[in-house]
Amino acid sequence: MHGRLKIKSTAQQEEEKRKEREKKLKLYVTARDVCFSQRKEGVLDEEALQLTQQLLSSNPDFSTLWNYRREILMHLETVREEDDVQKIYESELSFVERCLRQNPKSYGSWHHRGWVSARLPRPDWVRELSLCDRCLSLDERNFHCWDYRRVVVRMSGVAVDQELRFTDRLIGSNFSNYSSWHYRSTLLPLLHLESPEPLSPTPQLAKTSPRTNSHRVCEEQLLKEYELVQNAFFTDPNDQSAWFYYRWLLGRAEREEMISCVYVSREEERVAVCFSKPVH
């Protein structure tokens, strides 16, 4: 009838979508094959870089293309001045950020960003930490972002107390943030270590690791942590995140020295005593 829009049937719409997908797939496969051919021929120019960018913009989880892109970038490092390399890598970071907007949990994108940051002549670590803050505000359990944040913190030498305050903020806004509780458990032994050795005024994650230090935490800080975790219990008693952290806390206190086992042998005329910790 005149004056009325023709509404397409569901079958017609599905058929048009199928044809559109096939058209895009054909273009994508053609570009992919060209890219593979160029890599095989050893082409390492900006045109190849642009081609990989077009493909990765559609599918940021294509590891082979990220590898080819790194090969091109390493070649450009050898033929360009430092300022030009800085601009190339800054542009690369912007491109990776666009890929992360499309897929915030892309393995390839996060790995490539870490690789670029490590090779950047003058890295902007403040920018990288800010990116992590934004990503974690959208998804506080994005473990890809947490892993990258640890890399940035280690490479930039961020102070442990600064990162601890970061976990304070995240836990304060959501007690169910398991990733923040876990990260906190790796920081406390560095900042509040129960050890006779004096700590430096501003310990840094870049120089220390919880695997190379005692996991004991001083009693004063433990009492504060108990209070923090109890607040989480009262807020949501059924949430597991705080309970997991509480279980970790229970093993951080300094153990009392005591006899744990005694072995007596009349035949050998020997007595063996085991203590709860080394006796000097």
MARKOL-822863 format. One record per residue (C-alpha): z, y, x; residue in one letter. Coordinates in steps of 0.02 Angstrom, whole numbers. Layout:
N
c3: Z, c2: Y, c1: X, resn: A
...
This chain:
280
c3: 0, c2: 0, c1: 0, resn: M
c3: -35, c2: 177, c1: 55, resn: H
c3: 108, c2: 277, c1: 130, resn: G
c3: 206, c2: 125, c1: 189, resn: R
c3: 225, c2: 64, c1: 366, resn: L
c3: 166, c2: -111, c1: 400, resn: K
c3: 315, c2: -214, c1: 456, resn: I
c3: 273, c2: -353, c1: 577, resn: K
c3: 337, c2: -524, c1: 540, resn: S
c3: 462, c2: -609, c1: 655, resn: T
c3: 327, c2: -730, c1: 714, resn: A
c3: 212, c2: -586, c1: 762, resn: Q
c3: 351, c2: -498, c1: 856, resn: Q
c3: 397, c2: -654, c1: 952, resn: E
c3: 216, c2: -685, c1: 998, resn: E
c3: 196, c2: -507, c1: 1064, resn: E
c3: 356, c2: -523, c1: 1166, resn: K
c3: 294, c2: -688, c1: 1238, resn: R
c3: 129, c2: -611, c1: 1291, resn: K
c3: 219, c2: -462, c1: 1368, resn: E
c3: 333, c2: -579, c1: 1468, resn: R
c3: 185, c2: -680, c1: 1528, resn: E
c3: 97, c2: -520, c1: 1583, resn: K
c3: 249, c2: -461, c1: 1681, resn: K
c3: 275, c2: -632, c1: 1757, resn: L
c3: 95, c2: -641, c1: 1816, resn: K
c3: 111, c2: -471, c1: 1900, resn: L
c3: 277, c2: -521, c1: 1979, resn: Y
c3: 209, c2: -686, c1: 2047, resn: V
c3: 56, c2: -599, c1: 2118, resn: T
c3: 164, c2: -469, c1: 2207, resn: A
c3: 281, c2: -606, c1: 2270, resn: R
c3: 137, c2: -705, c1: 2344, resn: D
c3: 71, c2: -549, c1: 2430, resn: V
c3: 244, c2: -517, c1: 2501, resn: C
c3: 259, c2: -696, c1: 2567, resn: F
c3: 87, c2: -683, c1: 2645, resn: S
c3: 131, c2: -520, c1: 2733, resn: Q
c3: 291, c2: -593, c1: 2802, resn: R
c3: 197, c2: -743, c1: 2868, resn: K
c3: 75, c2: -626, c1: 2955, resn: E
c3: 217, c2: -526, c1: 3030, resn: G
c3: 186, c2: -365, c1: 2934, resn: V
c3: 336, c2: -251, c1: 2959, resn: L
c3: 285, c2: -81, c1: 2891, resn: D
c3: 344, c2: 37, c1: 2756, resn: E
c3: 214, c2: -27, c1: 2634, resn: E
c3: 293, c2: -200, c1: 2643, resn: A
c3: 463, c2: -118, c1: 2622, resn: L
c3: 402, c2: -33, c1: 2463, resn: Q
c3: 332, c2: -196, c1: 2397, resn: L
c3: 497, c2: -288, c1: 2420, resn: T
c3: 585, c2: -143, c1: 2335, resn: Q
c3: 476, c2: -162, c1: 2180, resn: Q
c3: 512, c2: -348, c1: 2170, resn: L
c3: 698, c2: -333, c1: 2203, resn: L
c3: 714, c2: -197, c1: 2072, resn: S
c3: 662, c2: -328, c1: 1945, resn: S
c3: 760, c2: -471, c1: 2022, resn: N
c3: 897, c2: -420, c1: 2146, resn: P
c3: 950, c2: -601, c1: 2175, resn: D
c3: 795, c2: -648, c1: 2275, resn: F
c3: 875, c2: -690, c1: 2444, resn: S
c3: 711, c2: -718, c1: 2536, resn: T
c3: 653, c2: -542, c1: 2496, resn: L
c3: 818, c2: -468, c1: 2557, resn: W
c3: 793, c2: -564, c1: 2720, resn: N
c3: 616, c2: -498, c1: 2738, resn: Y
c3: 679, c2: -323, c1: 2701, resn: R
c3: 808, c2: -337, c1: 2841, resn: R
c3: 674, c2: -393, c1: 2962, resn: E
c3: 572, c2: -238, c1: 2919, resn: I
c3: 722, c2: -123, c1: 2938, resn: L
c3: 769, c2: -197, c1: 3108, resn: M
c3: 591, c2: -167, c1: 3166, resn: H
c3: 595, c2: 13, c1: 3105, resn: L
c3: 755, c2: 38, c1: 3206, resn: E
c3: 656, c2: 6, c1: 3365, resn: T
c3: 517, c2: 130, c1: 3328, resn: V
c3: 611, c2: 274, c1: 3247, resn: R
c3: 733, c2: 405, c1: 3308, resn: E
c3: 917, c2: 391, c1: 3261, resn: E
c3: 907, c2: 530, c1: 3131, resn: D
c3: 760, c2: 444, c1: 3047, resn: D
c3: 853, c2: 278, c1: 3048, resn: V
c3: 1002, c2: 366, c1: 2967, resn: Q
c3: 890, c2: 430, c1: 2827, resn: K
c3: 808, c2: 260, c1: 2803, resn: I
c3: 975, c2: 172, c1: 2786, resn: Y
c3: 1047, c2: 306, c1: 2671, resn: E
c3: 895, c2: 280, c1: 2559, resn: S
c3: 926, c2: 93, c1: 2571, resn: E
c3: 1105, c2: 115, c1: 2509, resn: L
c3: 1042, c2: 214, c1: 2360, resn: S
c3: 918, c2: 76, c1: 2320, resn: F
c3: 1053, c2: -59, c1: 2332, resn: V
c3: 1163, c2: 43, c1: 2217, resn: E
c3: 1024, c2: 42, c1: 2087, resn: R
c3: 1013, c2: -147, c1: 2104, resn: C
c3: 1201, c2: -160, c1: 2077, resn: L
c3: 1187, c2: -60, c1: 1917, resn: R
c3: 1066, c2: -192, c1: 1856, resn: Q
c3: 1176, c2: -337, c1: 1914, resn: N
c3: 1351, c2: -288, c1: 1975, resn: P
c3: 1381, c2: -468, c1: 2033, resn: K
c3: 1225, c2: -492, c1: 2135, resn: S
c3: 1266, c2: -592, c1: 2292, resn: Y
c3: 1112, c2: -530, c1: 2383, resn: G
c3: 1141, c2: -347, c1: 2343, resn: S
c3: 1322, c2: -344, c1: 2401, resn: W
c3: 1281, c2: -441, c1: 2560, resn: H
c3: 1138, c2: -323, c1: 2600, resn: H
c3: 1246, c2: -171, c1: 2572, resn: R
c3: 1374, c2: -237, c1: 2696, resn: G
c3: 1234, c2: -270, c1: 2821, resn: W
c3: 1165, c2: -93, c1: 2801, resn: V
c3: 1336, c2: -12, c1: 2815, resn: S
c3: 1369, c2: -105, c1: 2978, resn: A
c3: 1206, c2: -42, c1: 3055, resn: R
c3: 1212, c2: 136, c1: 2989, resn: L
c3: 1225, c2: 256, c1: 3138, resn: P
c3: 1345, c2: 370, c1: 3045, resn: R
c3: 1421, c2: 274, c1: 2900, resn: P
c3: 1506, c2: 364, c1: 2757, resn: D
c3: 1654, c2: 252, c1: 2720, resn: W
c3: 1726, c2: 373, c1: 2591, resn: V
c3: 1568, c2: 348, c1: 2489, resn: R
c3: 1581, c2: 160, c1: 2503, resn: E
c3: 1763, c2: 158, c1: 2447, resn: L
c3: 1717, c2: 271, c1: 2303, resn: S
c3: 1580, c2: 149, c1: 2252, resn: L
c3: 1706, c2: 7, c1: 2253, resn: C
c3: 1824, c2: 111, c1: 2146, resn: D
c3: 1687, c2: 140, c1: 2017, resn: R
c3: 1634, c2: -42, c1: 2013, resn: C
c3: 1812, c2: -105, c1: 1996, resn: L
c3: 1846, c2: 19, c1: 1857, resn: S
c3: 1704, c2: -64, c1: 1761, resn: L
c3: 1754, c2: -242, c1: 1805, resn: D
c3: 1922, c2: -260, c1: 1892, resn: E
c3: 1888, c2: -444, c1: 1932, resn: R
c3: 1720, c2: -422, c1: 2016, resn: N
c3: 1760, c2: -527, c1: 2170, resn: F
c3: 1597, c2: -475, c1: 2254, resn: H
c3: 1659, c2: -296, c1: 2253, resn: C
c3: 1833, c2: -348, c1: 2311, resn: W
c3: 1756, c2: -441, c1: 2459, resn: D
c3: 1650, c2: -290, c1: 2503, resn: Y
c3: 1800, c2: -175, c1: 2490, resn: R
c3: 1893, c2: -282, c1: 2618, resn: R
c3: 1743, c2: -266, c1: 2734, resn: V
c3: 1740, c2: -77, c1: 2715, resn: V
c3: 1928, c2: -64, c1: 2740, resn: V
c3: 1921, c2: -171, c1: 2897, resn: R
c3: 1773, c2: -79, c1: 2973, resn: M
c3: 1837, c2: 96, c1: 2933, resn: S
c3: 2018, c2: 63, c1: 2983, resn: G
c3: 2097, c2: 116, c1: 2818, resn: V
c3: 2287, c2: 115, c1: 2828, resn: A
c3: 2377, c2: -27, c1: 2740, resn: V
c3: 2491, c2: 89, c1: 2642, resn: D
c3: 2338, c2: 177, c1: 2570, resn: Q
c3: 2270, c2: 12, c1: 2505, resn: E
c3: 2441, c2: -35, c1: 2437, resn: L
c3: 2443, c2: 126, c1: 2336, resn: R
c3: 2270, c2: 78, c1: 2272, resn: F
c3: 2342, c2: -85, c1: 2203, resn: T
c3: 2486, c2: 14, c1: 2127, resn: D
c3: 2361, c2: 115, c1: 2029, resn: R
c3: 2262, c2: -35, c1: 1967, resn: L
c3: 2414, c2: -139, c1: 1921, resn: I
c3: 2492, c2: 11, c1: 1835, resn: G
c3: 2341, c2: 27, c1: 1722, resn: S
c3: 2329, c2: -161, c1: 1689, resn: N
c3: 2463, c2: -289, c1: 1730, resn: F
c3: 2337, c2: -428, c1: 1699, resn: S
c3: 2234, c2: -380, c1: 1851, resn: N
c3: 2251, c2: -542, c1: 1951, resn: Y
c3: 2137, c2: -480, c1: 2091, resn: S
c3: 2251, c2: -331, c1: 2123, resn: S
c3: 2405, c2: -441, c1: 2130, resn: W
c3: 2319, c2: -557, c1: 2253, resn: H
c3: 2260, c2: -412, c1: 2362, resn: Y
c3: 2437, c2: -345, c1: 2360, resn: R
c3: 2502, c2: -511, c1: 2427, resn: S
c3: 2389, c2: -493, c1: 2580, resn: T
c3: 2449, c2: -315, c1: 2614, resn: L
c3: 2638, c2: -329, c1: 2598, resn: L
c3: 2664, c2: -444, c1: 2750, resn: P
c3: 2571, c2: -315, c1: 2854, resn: L
c3: 2667, c2: -163, c1: 2796, resn: L
c3: 2841, c2: -234, c1: 2764, resn: H
c3: 2847, c2: -374, c1: 2889, resn: L
c3: 3014, c2: -460, c1: 2916, resn: E
c3: 3000, c2: -465, c1: 3104, resn: S
c3: 3100, c2: -403, c1: 3254, resn: P
c3: 2941, c2: -328, c1: 3326, resn: E
c3: 2921, c2: -144, c1: 3279, resn: P
c3: 2766, c2: -97, c1: 3180, resn: L
c3: 2654, c2: 48, c1: 3224, resn: S
c3: 2678, c2: 206, c1: 3117, resn: P
c3: 2513, c2: 178, c1: 3025, resn: T
c3: 2464, c2: -6, c1: 3030, resn: P
c3: 2283, c2: -38, c1: 2991, resn: Q
c3: 2194, c2: -186, c1: 2915, resn: L
c3: 2063, c2: -176, c1: 3051, resn: A
c3: 2189, c2: -226, c1: 3183, resn: K
c3: 2298, c2: -349, c1: 3091, resn: T
c3: 2280, c2: -495, c1: 2973, resn: S
c3: 2405, c2: -588, c1: 2866, resn: P
c3: 2347, c2: -748, c1: 2950, resn: R
c3: 2406, c2: -686, c1: 3119, resn: T
c3: 2575, c2: -620, c1: 3060, resn: N
c3: 2727, c2: -695, c1: 2976, resn: S
c3: 2713, c2: -699, c1: 2787, resn: H
c3: 2895, c2: -645, c1: 2767, resn: R
c3: 2930, c2: -480, c1: 2680, resn: V
c3: 3086, c2: -375, c1: 2708, resn: C
c3: 3221, c2: -388, c1: 2575, resn: E
c3: 3215, c2: -204, c1: 2526, resn: E
c3: 3031, c2: -215, c1: 2480, resn: Q
c3: 3054, c2: -384, c1: 2395, resn: L
c3: 3180, c2: -307, c1: 2274, resn: L
c3: 3053, c2: -172, c1: 2229, resn: K
c3: 2920, c2: -305, c1: 2202, resn: E
c3: 3035, c2: -406, c1: 2090, resn: Y
c3: 3063, c2: -252, c1: 1983, resn: E
c3: 2875, c2: -220, c1: 1973, resn: L
c3: 2835, c2: -398, c1: 1922, resn: V
c3: 2976, c2: -402, c1: 1794, resn: Q
c3: 2899, c2: -251, c1: 1709, resn: N
c3: 2740, c2: -352, c1: 1695, resn: A
c3: 2835, c2: -498, c1: 1618, resn: F
c3: 2911, c2: -386, c1: 1485, resn: F
c3: 2741, c2: -310, c1: 1446, resn: T
c3: 2652, c2: -476, c1: 1425, resn: D
c3: 2758, c2: -632, c1: 1454, resn: P
c3: 2609, c2: -749, c1: 1428, resn: N
c3: 2496, c2: -671, c1: 1558, resn: D
c3: 2478, c2: -784, c1: 1711, resn: Q
c3: 2433, c2: -651, c1: 1841, resn: S
c3: 2609, c2: -584, c1: 1865, resn: A
c3: 2685, c2: -758, c1: 1863, resn: W
c3: 2570, c2: -815, c1: 2004, resn: F
c3: 2623, c2: -663, c1: 2105, resn: Y
c3: 2806, c2: -696, c1: 2066, resn: Y
c3: 2788, c2: -873, c1: 2130, resn: R
c3: 2716, c2: -803, c1: 2292, resn: W
c3: 2861, c2: -680, c1: 2307, resn: L
c3: 2991, c2: -817, c1: 2295, resn: L
c3: 2933, c2: -889, c1: 2461, resn: G
c3: 2931, c2: -724, c1: 2556, resn: R
c3: 3118, c2: -699, c1: 2585, resn: A
c3: 3198, c2: -740, c1: 2751, resn: E
c3: 3269, c2: -915, c1: 2742, resn: R
c3: 3449, c2: -946, c1: 2790, resn: E
c3: 3478, c2: -1050, c1: 2943, resn: E
c3: 3546, c2: -1219, c1: 2889, resn: M
c3: 3547, c2: -1403, c1: 2935, resn: I
c3: 3413, c2: -1491, c1: 2836, resn: S
c3: 3430, c2: -1666, c1: 2908, resn: C
c3: 3545, c2: -1768, c1: 3023, resn: V
c3: 3498, c2: -1933, c1: 3104, resn: Y
c3: 3631, c2: -2042, c1: 3189, resn: V
c3: 3595, c2: -2202, c1: 3287, resn: S
c3: 3742, c2: -2304, c1: 3353, resn: R
c3: 3628, c2: -2425, c1: 3444, resn: E
c3: 3539, c2: -2287, c1: 3538, resn: E
c3: 3696, c2: -2180, c1: 3548, resn: E
c3: 3594, c2: -2033, c1: 3487, resn: R
c3: 3615, c2: -1893, c1: 3359, resn: V
c3: 3467, c2: -1790, c1: 3299, resn: A
c3: 3490, c2: -1631, c1: 3197, resn: V
c3: 3349, c2: -1537, c1: 3107, resn: C
c3: 3371, c2: -1354, c1: 3063, resn: F
c3: 3281, c2: -1253, c1: 2930, resn: S
c3: 3203, c2: -1143, c1: 3065, resn: K
c3: 3186, c2: -1141, c1: 3256, resn: P
c3: 3351, c2: -1121, c1: 3348, resn: V
c3: 3353, c2: -1024, c1: 3511, resn: H
